[in-house]
Amino acid sequence: MLFEKAALLGDYRSLTEFVIRAVQEKAHEIISEREKIIASQKDSEIFFDAVVNSAKANDKLTSAAKEYKNLLSE
């Protein structure tokens, strides 16, 4: 009775259409949320790897850092 009433009030052609659309919306919601979690975990792993396994600064970067510090101290 509840689903039939919702289908009628929602202007669906049938109870079947109502159920299928409701299930599709929920499926899209679940997939979207899971993909966000996976992307967030991958971003965290990439960031952590970059911090932990960062390469040593080359001569140009070291020189640029020194120049920057000199500019700040003037």
Backbone bond lengths (Angstrom), bond angles and torsions (degrees), N, CA, C in turn:
res aa  C-N    CA-C-N  psi(-1)  N-CA   C-N-CA  omega(-1)  CA-C   N-CA-C  phi
1 M - - - 1.449 - - 1.531 111.10 -
2 L 1.324 117.45 -43.08 1.464 121.58 -179.38 1.524 111.17 -61.16
3 F 1.323 116.69 -48.65 1.459 120.43 -178.04 1.519 111.53 -66.94
4 E 1.305 116.31 -39.33 1.461 119.74 178.57 1.524 110.38 -62.09
5 K 1.320 116.57 -42.11 1.466 120.70 179.65 1.529 110.46 -64.83
6 A 1.324 117.11 -43.91 1.468 121.04 178.61 1.516 110.78 -62.07
7 A 1.330 117.51 -41.11 1.466 121.09 178.92 1.517 110.24 -63.67
8 L 1.307 116.93 -41.63 1.459 121.51 179.57 1.521 110.68 -66.23
9 L 1.323 117.03 -47.71 1.464 121.11 -179.77 1.526 112.36 -67.24
10 G 1.317 116.05 -30.48 1.464 121.01 179.63 1.508 113.06 -82.49
11 D 1.313 116.57 1.90 1.468 122.72 177.97 1.535 112.80 62.05
12 Y 1.324 115.39 36.44 1.462 119.98 174.63 1.523 108.68 -85.18
13 R 1.315 116.06 152.07 1.467 120.01 -178.68 1.520 112.44 -70.59
14 S 1.341 115.41 -27.54 1.460 118.57 -178.82 1.519 109.58 -157.98
15 L 1.307 115.12 166.94 1.461 120.92 175.46 1.524 109.77 -62.39
16 T 1.315 116.66 -38.00 1.472 121.21 179.29 1.521 110.82 -60.83
17 E 1.325 117.58 -45.29 1.472 120.92 178.91 1.528 110.13 -61.54
18 F 1.330 116.46 -42.64 1.462 120.87 178.47 1.526 110.98 -59.10
19 V 1.310 116.52 -48.81 1.469 121.40 -177.81 1.527 110.55 -64.04
20 I 1.318 116.88 -45.13 1.470 120.09 -179.04 1.521 110.70 -62.04
21 R 1.317 117.75 -45.18 1.472 120.00 -179.97 1.521 111.79 -65.68
22 A 1.317 116.43 -39.82 1.466 119.77 179.03 1.527 110.68 -63.53
23 V 1.298 116.20 -42.75 1.467 120.91 179.81 1.531 110.52 -67.40
24 Q 1.330 117.35 -40.30 1.468 120.53 178.35 1.527 110.93 -62.69
25 E 1.327 116.98 -44.56 1.465 120.57 179.22 1.525 111.14 -60.80
26 K 1.322 116.20 -44.39 1.465 119.97 179.35 1.525 111.05 -65.10
27 A 1.321 117.00 -39.23 1.467 120.94 178.67 1.530 110.46 -62.74
28 H 1.330 116.90 -44.24 1.475 120.59 178.20 1.531 110.64 -62.52
29 E 1.319 116.60 -40.54 1.456 121.76 179.53 1.533 110.78 -62.67
30 I 1.306 116.90 -45.86 1.472 121.45 -179.37 1.526 110.42 -64.30
31 I 1.316 116.97 -45.59 1.470 121.01 -179.00 1.522 110.50 -63.78
32 S 1.321 117.01 -44.61 1.462 121.15 -179.97 1.523 111.31 -60.55
33 E 1.316 116.63 -46.03 1.464 120.73 179.96 1.521 111.06 -63.13
34 R 1.310 117.28 -42.38 1.467 120.97 179.97 1.530 111.31 -65.54
35 E 1.333 116.76 -38.96 1.464 120.13 178.96 1.523 110.80 -66.05
36 K 1.331 117.55 -35.08 1.463 120.48 176.68 1.522 110.30 -65.32
37 I 1.312 117.10 -41.43 1.470 121.26 179.63 1.522 110.02 -64.12
38 I 1.312 117.03 -45.07 1.468 121.05 -179.90 1.521 110.16 -62.69
39 A 1.338 117.27 -43.82 1.465 120.98 179.28 1.522 110.35 -62.75
40 S 1.320 117.02 -41.22 1.456 121.56 179.67 1.528 110.77 -63.83
41 Q 1.323 116.94 -41.72 1.464 120.54 178.59 1.527 110.58 -64.68
42 K 1.328 116.54 -41.71 1.472 119.94 179.02 1.525 110.52 -64.56
43 D 1.350 117.03 -41.79 1.461 120.45 177.82 1.524 110.78 -60.59
44 S 1.322 116.66 -41.57 1.464 120.54 178.67 1.519 111.14 -63.13
45 E 1.315 116.52 -42.78 1.468 120.40 179.09 1.526 111.43 -64.34
46 I 1.324 116.79 -41.52 1.469 120.79 179.08 1.523 110.22 -63.45
47 F 1.340 116.89 -46.29 1.458 120.78 179.62 1.525 110.90 -62.26
48 F 1.332 116.55 -48.39 1.457 120.96 -179.27 1.526 110.67 -59.02
49 D 1.327 117.07 -43.62 1.461 121.44 179.30 1.526 110.83 -62.92
50 A 1.324 116.84 -40.60 1.462 120.28 179.85 1.523 111.40 -65.30
51 V 1.327 117.11 -37.24 1.463 120.43 179.89 1.525 110.94 -73.23
52 V 1.310 116.52 -46.57 1.466 120.72 -175.53 1.528 111.57 -72.89
53 N 1.304 117.14 -39.03 1.463 120.72 -174.71 1.523 112.47 -108.51
54 S 1.328 116.67 33.32 1.458 118.81 -178.23 1.527 110.52 -69.24
55 A 1.304 114.35 146.59 1.464 119.95 179.20 1.521 109.05 -76.93
56 K 1.315 116.18 155.53 1.458 120.12 176.45 1.522 109.18 -67.73
57 A 1.315 115.70 149.13 1.460 120.83 179.11 1.536 109.61 -65.65
58 N 1.325 115.67 135.03 1.466 119.05 176.95 1.531 109.33 -81.55
59 D 1.323 116.56 177.18 1.468 121.48 -176.00 1.524 112.32 -60.04
60 K 1.339 117.08 -39.81 1.469 119.83 -178.85 1.523 111.25 -65.07
61 L 1.313 117.13 -41.15 1.456 120.35 179.44 1.523 110.69 -67.63
62 T 1.314 117.73 -41.40 1.457 121.73 178.24 1.526 110.24 -62.44
63 S 1.317 116.29 -43.11 1.464 121.39 178.76 1.531 110.84 -63.75
64 A 1.318 116.92 -43.10 1.468 121.01 179.33 1.530 110.45 -63.58
65 A 1.318 117.80 -38.63 1.462 121.22 179.08 1.522 110.35 -65.42
66 K 1.318 116.94 -40.72 1.470 120.45 178.08 1.523 110.62 -63.81
67 E 1.334 116.34 -44.48 1.472 120.22 178.21 1.520 111.20 -59.72
68 Y 1.302 116.14 -42.20 1.467 121.42 179.38 1.524 110.88 -62.29
69 K 1.324 116.42 -45.35 1.462 120.23 179.09 1.523 110.76 -62.72
70 N 1.340 117.37 -38.81 1.459 121.24 178.37 1.525 109.99 -64.15
71 L 1.310 118.16 -39.92 1.468 121.40 179.18 1.523 110.76 -64.13
72 L 1.317 117.08 -37.55 1.452 120.90 -179.34 1.521 112.45 -70.06
73 S 1.322 116.11 -31.14 1.467 119.84 -176.25 1.534 112.66 -85.08
74 E 1.314 117.57 -7.22 1.487 119.50 -179.22 1.496 112.03 -76.12
